Amino acid sequence: MPPKKEVERIKVGDVDVTDFDFIKLLGITLDTLEELKGARKERNRAQHQRDAVRNAWKETKHRLDETREKTILTIYELEEIWKEPEERIKASRDEIAFNAYEARLKRNKDWYMEMDRKRAELKFWEEDTLVRLEEKKLEQKKRLQELCEQTEKQQGEQEEQRRAELEEIKRVEGERSKECMEKERKRFAVNYETIELYSRLSKAQSYEFLQVVLQDLDQLHAKEFTAVKNFFREAAENDISLIEVLRQELAALRHQTNAAKKSGEKLRTKNERLEQRADKLEREVKLVKLKEENTRKELAREKRMADAARTMKREAADNWKQAKESSELLDKAIAVAQKIEHGLEESTRNAGLVAQRAEERWRQRLEAGERALERKKESVLRVWTGEYGEEEAQRRLQRLVGPRAVEEAVEGARKRALLGATAKQAHFRLGALFQPGLYPEGSQAPAECRRSFSYTPAYLHYSTTPHNLLEPSLGIEPLVP
């Protein structure tokens, strides 16, 4: 019995591990590594999806902002565009009224000459328009006539071609008929010559025999004379029957000629059908060739796509390797981005608090300014009452801080807002001046307004009220009438 093999111990840190345990641990480690790789892939896929959704949301928000700004710009552009036609219409009406008034007043030669010139120019343009219209009509008529002539020419060529084909068919059929007639004539020529020869021979024999008979007439018996007469009658009857046979053969020949004509018509019809079938087969052959060409192109395209797919597969493998190598760098970048995002959120909250505190400070300054205005009004009223009397003091104070002074201050603020501003900037500035609730707290005013006139409504209201005329703390000396 062979000796039992001792289990080799492996030192892993402070623990002794056998070979079997080490292999099991190695397998578990590899499985865990594969699971971690799969989880890493899922996490990367989820991060890509999250980034895609975030980018889409940012893009959509950016597009909405651009659309909103473009809509605002379009509204003001439309207003400007509508203003211009109204001004032109008004200017045209004023010009027409002025021209009519001037015509009624002057009625001079120059005006009449100008009217005559305009009238002549108008007549010239009308005649020119009519001439061009007539030229256009003539050109259209000429084009139509050319098209008709071209169509008639094509039809004439087609008719000529058909006529030539028919002449060719007639010529061929005539030649065939002539050949048939020649054959029949040659076939019947022998019979005709034989008949002529027999006729001449019979005539000669009949004449000679008649002479003999006339010479021996007195000597022959009545019975023999009757026999001779019967002989001549039979010969005549034979000639008549032969003529009838020839007539029948001529009728048969005519019938054969008509049959040949009909067969020629049938042959021509058959040839037309064969030509149509040949054209159809030719078109089918062209379609088959085109289909083969398309199939060849499709196979070439599929081959190119397969090559591109293999190339993309290799590139994907290379990209996967690069992505695997840069996975840790991406994790670090994501962590840094999250820290930056948290920092931005914190800074945004701090900026909101700073803005609220600034608004509170401006509101406190506004209240303090109003209280200082009341104190200044009371002190000035006391001083002027002792100096001018109560009624004169009230009148002077009313002139200083009354509705008229307020209107003058408002008009001055309006002029300062409109100074050197475009129509759009003036709109936003006046809205911020005289409609403090147009852009409430927490809302975003347009960028043009924030850039060109970045004051809070509270400060604007404070700066346009009359008490700044009496507030030395603002750096403005009080106005004394």
C-alpha positions as CSV (number, residue, x, y, z in Angstrom):
1,M,0.0,0.0,0.0
2,P,1.5,3.3,-1.1
3,P,2.2,5.8,1.6
4,K,-0.4,8.5,2.1
5,K,0.6,11.8,0.6
6,E,0.8,14.5,3.1
7,V,-1.3,17.6,2.5
8,E,0.9,20.6,1.7
9,R,0.3,23.6,3.8
10,I,0.3,27.1,2.4
11,K,0.9,30.1,4.6
12,V,-1.5,32.9,3.8
13,G,-0.9,35.7,6.3
14,D,-1.2,34.1,9.7
15,V,-3.4,31.2,8.5
16,D,-2.4,27.8,7.2
17,V,-4.4,26.8,4.1
18,T,-4.3,23.4,2.3
19,D,-4.2,23.1,-1.5
20,F,-7.9,22.1,-1.7
21,D,-8.9,25.1,0.5
22,F,-6.7,27.4,-1.6
23,I,-8.2,26.2,-4.9
24,K,-11.8,26.6,-3.4
25,L,-10.9,30.1,-2.2
26,L,-9.4,30.9,-5.6
27,G,-12.5,29.7,-7.4
28,I,-14.7,31.7,-5.1
29,T,-12.5,34.7,-5.6
30,L,-12.7,34.4,-9.4
31,D,-16.5,34.0,-9.3
32,T,-16.7,37.1,-7.0
33,L,-14.5,38.9,-9.5
34,E,-16.8,38.0,-12.4
35,E,-19.8,39.1,-10.4
36,L,-18.1,42.4,-9.6
37,K,-17.3,42.9,-13.3
38,G,-21.0,42.3,-14.1
39,A,-22.0,44.7,-11.4
40,R,-19.5,47.2,-12.7
41,K,-20.9,46.9,-16.2
42,E,-24.5,47.4,-14.9
43,R,-23.4,50.4,-12.9
44,N,-21.6,51.9,-15.9
45,R,-24.7,51.3,-18.0
46,A,-26.9,52.9,-15.4
47,Q,-24.5,55.8,-15.1
48,H,-24.6,56.2,-18.9
49,Q,-28.4,56.2,-18.9
50,R,-28.4,58.7,-16.0
51,D,-26.0,61.0,-17.9
52,A,-28.0,60.6,-21.1
53,V,-31.3,61.6,-19.2
54,R,-29.5,64.4,-17.5
55,N,-28.1,65.7,-20.7
56,A,-31.4,65.4,-22.4
57,W,-33.1,67.3,-19.6
58,K,-30.4,70.0,-19.8
59,E,-30.7,70.2,-23.5
60,T,-34.5,70.5,-23.3
61,K,-34.3,73.2,-20.6
62,H,-31.8,75.1,-22.7
63,R,-34.1,74.8,-25.7
64,L,-37.0,76.0,-23.7
65,D,-35.1,79.0,-22.5
66,E,-33.9,79.8,-26.0
67,T,-37.5,79.4,-27.3
68,R,-38.8,81.7,-24.5
69,E,-36.2,84.3,-25.3
70,K,-36.9,84.0,-29.0
71,T,-40.6,84.3,-28.4
72,I,-40.1,87.5,-26.4
73,L,-37.8,88.9,-29.1
74,T,-40.3,87.9,-31.8
75,I,-43.1,89.6,-29.9
76,Y,-41.2,92.9,-29.8
77,E,-40.0,92.5,-33.4
78,L,-43.6,92.0,-34.5
79,E,-44.6,95.1,-32.6
80,E,-41.9,97.0,-34.3
81,I,-42.9,95.5,-37.7
82,W,-46.5,96.5,-37.1
83,K,-45.6,100.0,-36.1
84,E,-43.7,100.6,-39.4
85,P,-46.7,99.8,-41.7
86,E,-49.0,102.0,-39.5
87,E,-46.5,104.8,-39.8
88,R,-46.2,104.3,-43.5
89,I,-50.0,104.3,-43.9
90,K,-50.3,107.4,-41.9
91,A,-47.5,109.1,-43.8
92,S,-49.1,108.0,-47.1
93,R,-52.5,109.4,-46.0
94,D,-50.8,112.7,-45.0
95,E,-49.0,112.8,-48.3
96,I,-52.2,112.1,-50.3
97,A,-54.0,114.8,-48.4
98,F,-51.2,117.3,-48.8
99,N,-51.0,116.5,-52.6
100,A,-54.7,117.0,-52.9
101,Y,-54.6,120.3,-51.0
102,E,-51.6,121.5,-53.1
103,A,-53.4,120.5,-56.3
104,R,-56.5,122.4,-55.3
105,L,-54.4,125.5,-54.4
106,K,-51.8,125.7,-57.2
107,R,-53.4,124.2,-60.4
108,N,-50.3,125.3,-62.3
109,K,-48.7,124.2,-65.5
110,D,-46.0,122.2,-63.8
111,W,-48.6,120.1,-61.9
112,Y,-50.5,119.5,-65.1
113,M,-47.3,118.5,-66.9
114,E,-46.4,116.1,-64.1
115,M,-49.9,114.6,-64.1
116,D,-49.6,114.2,-67.9
117,R,-46.2,112.6,-67.6
118,K,-47.5,110.2,-65.0
119,R,-50.6,109.5,-67.1
120,A,-48.4,108.9,-70.2
121,E,-46.1,106.7,-68.1
122,L,-49.0,104.7,-66.8
123,K,-50.4,104.3,-70.3
124,F,-47.0,103.3,-71.5
125,W,-46.8,100.6,-68.8
126,E,-50.3,99.4,-69.7
127,E,-49.4,99.2,-73.4
128,D,-46.1,97.4,-72.5
129,T,-48.0,95.0,-70.3
130,L,-50.5,94.3,-73.0
131,V,-47.8,93.8,-75.6
132,R,-45.9,91.4,-73.3
133,L,-49.2,89.6,-72.6
134,E,-49.8,89.2,-76.4
135,E,-46.2,88.1,-76.9
136,K,-46.7,85.5,-74.2
137,K,-49.9,84.3,-75.7
138,L,-48.3,84.1,-79.2
139,E,-45.4,82.2,-77.7
140,Q,-47.7,79.8,-76.0
141,K,-49.7,79.4,-79.3
142,K,-46.4,78.9,-81.2
143,R,-45.3,76.2,-78.7
144,L,-48.7,74.5,-78.9
145,Q,-48.5,74.6,-82.7
146,E,-45.0,73.2,-82.6
147,L,-46.2,70.4,-80.3
148,C,-49.1,69.7,-82.7
149,E,-46.7,69.7,-85.7
150,Q,-44.3,67.4,-83.8
151,T,-47.2,65.1,-82.9
152,E,-48.5,65.1,-86.5
153,K,-45.0,64.5,-87.8
154,Q,-44.6,61.5,-85.4
155,Q,-48.0,60.2,-86.5
156,G,-47.0,60.7,-90.2
157,E,-43.8,58.8,-89.6
158,Q,-45.7,56.0,-87.9
159,E,-48.2,55.9,-90.8
160,E,-45.4,56.0,-93.3
161,Q,-43.7,53.2,-91.5
162,R,-47.0,51.2,-91.4
163,R,-47.5,51.9,-95.1
164,A,-44.0,50.8,-95.9
165,E,-44.6,47.6,-94.0
166,L,-47.9,47.0,-95.9
167,E,-46.2,47.7,-99.2
168,E,-43.5,45.3,-98.3
169,I,-46.1,42.7,-97.4
170,K,-48.0,43.4,-100.6
171,R,-44.8,43.1,-102.6
172,V,-43.9,39.8,-101.0
173,E,-47.4,38.5,-101.5
174,G,-47.5,39.7,-105.1
175,E,-44.2,38.0,-105.8
176,R,-45.6,34.8,-104.2
177,S,-48.8,35.2,-106.3
178,K,-46.8,35.7,-109.4
179,E,-44.7,32.7,-108.7
180,C,-47.9,30.7,-108.1
181,M,-49.4,32.0,-111.3
182,E,-46.2,31.3,-113.2
183,K,-46.2,27.8,-111.8
184,E,-49.8,27.3,-112.8
185,R,-49.2,28.8,-116.2
186,K,-46.3,26.5,-116.8
187,R,-48.4,23.6,-115.6
188,F,-51.3,24.4,-117.9
189,A,-49.1,25.4,-120.9
190,V,-48.6,21.9,-122.1
191,N,-52.3,21.2,-122.1
192,Y,-53.1,24.4,-123.9
193,E,-50.5,23.7,-126.7
194,T,-51.9,20.2,-127.0
195,I,-55.4,21.5,-127.3
196,E,-54.3,24.0,-129.9
197,L,-52.5,21.4,-131.8
198,Y,-55.4,19.0,-131.6
199,S,-57.7,21.8,-132.7
200,R,-55.6,22.7,-135.7
201,L,-55.2,19.1,-136.6
202,S,-58.9,18.4,-136.3
203,K,-59.6,21.5,-138.4
204,A,-57.2,20.5,-141.1
205,Q,-58.4,16.9,-141.1
206,S,-62.0,18.1,-140.9
207,Y,-61.4,20.4,-143.9
208,E,-59.7,17.7,-146.0
209,F,-62.3,15.2,-145.0
210,L,-65.0,17.7,-145.9
211,Q,-63.4,18.1,-149.3
212,V,-63.3,14.4,-149.7
213,V,-66.9,14.1,-148.5
214,L,-68.0,16.9,-150.8
215,Q,-66.3,15.2,-153.7
216,D,-67.8,11.8,-152.9
217,L,-71.1,13.2,-151.6
218,D,-73.1,12.1,-154.5
219,Q,-71.6,8.7,-154.2
220,L,-72.0,8.1,-150.5
221,H,-75.0,6.7,-148.9
222,A,-77.3,8.7,-146.7
223,K,-76.3,6.6,-143.7
224,E,-72.6,7.4,-144.1
225,F,-73.4,11.1,-144.4
226,T,-75.3,10.9,-141.1
227,A,-72.4,9.2,-139.5
228,V,-70.0,12.0,-140.6
229,K,-72.4,14.6,-139.3
230,N,-72.5,12.8,-135.9
231,F,-68.7,12.7,-135.8
232,F,-68.5,16.5,-136.2
233,R,-71.1,17.1,-133.6
234,E,-69.2,14.9,-131.1
235,A,-66.0,16.8,-131.8
236,A,-67.7,20.2,-131.1
237,E,-69.2,18.8,-127.9
238,N,-65.7,17.7,-126.8
239,D,-64.3,21.2,-127.5
240,I,-67.1,22.8,-125.3
241,S,-66.5,20.3,-122.5
242,L,-62.7,21.2,-122.6
243,I,-63.5,24.9,-122.4
244,E,-65.7,24.2,-119.4
245,V,-62.9,22.3,-117.7
246,L,-60.5,25.2,-118.3
247,R,-63.0,27.6,-116.8
248,Q,-63.3,25.4,-113.7
249,E,-59.5,25.3,-113.4
250,L,-59.3,29.1,-113.7
251,A,-61.9,29.5,-110.9
252,A,-59.9,27.1,-108.8
253,L,-56.8,29.2,-109.5
254,R,-58.6,32.3,-108.4
255,H,-59.8,30.5,-105.3
256,Q,-56.3,29.5,-104.5
257,T,-55.1,33.2,-105.0
258,N,-57.8,34.4,-102.5
259,A,-56.8,31.7,-100.1
260,A,-53.2,32.8,-100.4
261,K,-54.2,36.4,-99.6
262,K,-56.1,35.2,-96.6
263,S,-53.2,33.1,-95.4
264,G,-50.9,36.2,-95.9
265,E,-53.2,38.2,-93.6
266,K,-53.2,35.4,-91.1
267,L,-49.4,35.3,-91.3
268,R,-49.1,39.0,-90.9
269,T,-51.4,38.9,-87.8
270,K,-49.3,36.0,-86.5
271,N,-46.1,38.0,-87.1
272,E,-47.6,40.9,-85.1
273,R,-48.5,38.6,-82.2
274,L,-45.0,37.1,-82.3
275,E,-43.4,40.6,-82.3
276,Q,-45.5,41.6,-79.3
277,R,-44.5,38.4,-77.5
278,A,-40.9,39.1,-78.5
279,D,-41.2,42.7,-77.0
280,K,-42.7,41.3,-73.9
281,L,-39.9,38.7,-73.6
282,E,-37.3,41.4,-74.1
283,R,-38.9,43.5,-71.3
284,E,-38.9,40.5,-69.0
285,V,-35.2,39.9,-69.9
286,K,-34.4,43.5,-69.0
287,L,-36.3,43.2,-65.7
288,V,-34.4,40.0,-64.9
289,K,-31.1,41.7,-65.7
290,L,-32.0,44.7,-63.5
291,K,-33.0,42.3,-60.7
292,E,-29.7,40.5,-61.0
293,E,-27.9,43.8,-60.9
294,N,-29.8,44.9,-57.8
295,T,-29.1,41.5,-56.2
296,R,-25.4,41.9,-57.0
297,K,-25.4,45.4,-55.5
298,E,-27.3,44.1,-52.4
299,L,-24.8,41.4,-51.9
300,A,-21.9,43.9,-52.2
301,R,-23.7,46.2,-49.7
302,E,-24.2,43.3,-47.3
303,K,-20.5,42.3,-47.7
304,R,-19.5,45.9,-46.9
305,M,-21.9,45.9,-43.9
306,A,-20.3,42.7,-42.7
307,D,-16.8,44.1,-43.0
308,A,-18.0,47.3,-41.2
309,A,-19.6,45.1,-38.5
310,R,-16.3,43.2,-38.0
311,T,-14.4,46.4,-37.9
312,M,-16.9,47.8,-35.4
313,K,-16.6,44.6,-33.4
314,R,-12.8,45.0,-33.2
315,E,-13.2,48.7,-32.3
316,A,-15.8,47.8,-29.6
317,A,-13.3,45.3,-28.2
318,D,-10.6,48.0,-28.1
319,N,-13.0,50.5,-26.6
320,W,-14.0,47.9,-24.0
321,K,-10.4,47.5,-23.0
322,Q,-9.9,51.3,-22.8
323,A,-13.1,51.6,-20.8
324,K,-12.0,48.9,-18.5
325,E,-8.6,50.7,-18.0
326,S,-10.3,54.1,-17.4
327,S,-13.0,52.7,-15.0
328,E,-11.2,53.9,-11.9
329,L,-10.6,57.3,-13.4
330,L,-14.3,57.7,-14.2
331,D,-15.2,56.7,-10.6
332,K,-12.9,59.4,-9.3
333,A,-14.3,61.9,-11.7
334,I,-17.8,61.1,-10.7
335,A,-16.9,61.5,-7.1
336,V,-15.3,64.9,-7.8
337,A,-18.4,65.9,-9.8
338,Q,-20.7,65.0,-7.0
339,K,-18.6,67.0,-4.6
340,I,-18.7,70.0,-6.9
341,E,-22.5,69.6,-7.3
342,H,-23.0,69.5,-3.5
343,G,-20.8,72.6,-3.3
344,L,-22.8,74.4,-6.0
345,E,-26.1,73.6,-4.2
346,E,-24.6,74.9,-0.9
347,S,-23.4,78.1,-2.7
348,T,-26.8,78.5,-4.3
349,R,-28.5,78.3,-0.9
350,N,-26.0,80.8,0.6
351,A,-26.6,83.2,-2.4
352,G,-30.4,83.0,-1.7
353,L,-29.9,83.9,1.9
354,V,-27.6,86.8,0.9
355,A,-30.2,88.1,-1.5
356,Q,-32.9,87.9,1.2
357,R,-30.7,89.7,3.7
358,A,-29.9,92.4,1.0
359,E,-33.7,92.8,0.3
360,E,-34.3,93.2,4.1
361,R,-31.6,95.8,4.3
362,W,-33.1,97.8,1.4
363,R,-36.5,97.6,3.0
364,Q,-35.1,98.9,6.3
365,R,-33.4,101.7,4.4
366,L,-36.6,102.5,2.7
367,E,-38.5,102.7,5.9
368,A,-35.7,104.8,7.5
369,G,-35.8,107.1,4.5
370,E,-39.6,107.5,4.8
371,R,-39.3,108.3,8.5
372,A,-36.5,110.8,7.8
373,L,-38.7,112.4,5.1
374,E,-41.5,112.8,7.7
375,R,-39.1,114.3,10.2
376,K,-37.6,116.7,7.6
377,K,-41.1,117.7,6.5
378,E,-42.1,118.5,10.1
379,S,-38.8,120.5,10.8
380,V,-39.1,122.4,7.5
381,L,-42.8,123.1,8.2
382,R,-41.9,124.4,11.7
383,V,-39.2,126.7,10.3
384,W,-41.3,128.0,7.4
385,T,-44.4,128.5,9.7
386,G,-42.4,130.8,11.9
387,E,-40.9,132.6,8.9
388,Y,-43.7,132.8,6.4
389,G,-46.8,131.7,8.2
390,E,-48.8,128.5,8.2
391,E,-50.5,128.9,4.8
392,E,-47.4,130.0,2.9
393,A,-45.4,127.2,4.6
394,Q,-48.0,124.6,3.6
395,R,-48.0,125.9,0.0
396,R,-44.2,125.9,-0.2
397,L,-44.0,122.4,1.2
398,Q,-46.7,121.2,-1.2
399,R,-44.8,122.7,-4.1
400,L,-41.6,120.9,-2.9
401,V,-43.0,117.4,-2.2
402,G,-46.5,117.5,-3.7
403,P,-47.9,115.6,-6.7
404,R,-46.3,117.9,-9.2
405,A,-42.9,117.4,-7.7
406,V,-43.5,113.6,-7.7
407,E,-44.5,113.8,-11.4
408,E,-41.4,115.7,-12.2
409,A,-39.3,113.2,-10.3
410,V,-41.0,110.3,-12.1
411,E,-40.6,112.0,-15.5
412,G,-36.9,112.5,-14.7
413,A,-36.5,108.8,-13.8
414,R,-38.3,107.8,-17.0
415,K,-35.9,110.0,-19.1
416,R,-32.9,108.5,-17.3
417,A,-34.2,105.0,-18.0
418,L,-34.8,105.7,-21.6
419,L,-31.5,107.5,-22.2
420,G,-29.4,105.5,-24.7
421,A,-31.6,102.4,-24.4
422,T,-33.1,100.3,-27.2
423,A,-36.9,99.6,-27.3
424,K,-36.4,96.3,-25.5
425,Q,-34.2,97.7,-22.8
426,A,-36.6,100.6,-22.3
427,H,-39.5,98.2,-21.9
428,F,-37.7,96.2,-19.2
429,R,-36.4,99.3,-17.4
430,L,-39.8,101.0,-17.3
431,G,-41.4,97.7,-16.1
432,A,-38.8,97.5,-13.3
433,L,-39.4,101.2,-12.5
434,F,-43.2,101.5,-12.4
435,Q,-44.3,97.9,-12.0
436,P,-42.3,96.5,-9.0
437,G,-44.5,93.4,-8.9
438,L,-43.7,92.5,-12.5
439,Y,-40.8,90.3,-11.5
440,P,-41.7,89.0,-7.9
441,E,-39.2,87.6,-5.5
442,G,-37.8,84.2,-6.5
443,S,-38.6,84.7,-10.2
444,Q,-36.0,85.3,-12.9
445,A,-36.2,88.5,-14.8
446,P,-34.9,88.4,-18.4
447,A,-31.2,88.5,-18.9
448,E,-31.4,91.8,-20.8
449,C,-33.2,93.4,-17.9
450,R,-30.7,92.1,-15.4
451,R,-27.7,93.1,-17.5
452,S,-28.9,96.6,-18.5
453,F,-30.8,97.8,-15.3
454,S,-29.8,95.6,-12.4
455,Y,-31.6,97.4,-9.5
456,T,-34.1,96.0,-7.1
457,P,-37.6,97.4,-7.2
458,A,-37.2,98.6,-3.6
459,Y,-34.2,100.7,-4.5
460,L,-35.9,102.1,-7.6
461,H,-39.0,103.0,-5.6
462,Y,-36.8,104.6,-3.0
463,S,-34.7,106.5,-5.5
464,T,-37.7,108.0,-7.3
465,T,-39.6,109.2,-4.3
466,P,-39.2,112.9,-3.4
467,H,-37.7,112.4,0.1
468,N,-34.2,111.8,-1.4
469,L,-34.3,115.5,-2.2
470,L,-34.2,116.2,1.5
471,E,-31.9,113.4,2.6
472,P,-28.3,114.6,3.2
473,S,-27.1,111.0,4.0
474,L,-27.6,110.1,0.4
475,G,-25.1,112.7,-0.8
476,I,-27.9,115.0,-2.2
477,E,-28.3,118.5,-0.8
478,P,-31.8,119.5,0.2
479,L,-33.5,121.9,-2.3
480,V,-34.9,125.1,-0.7
481,P,-37.2,127.1,-2.9
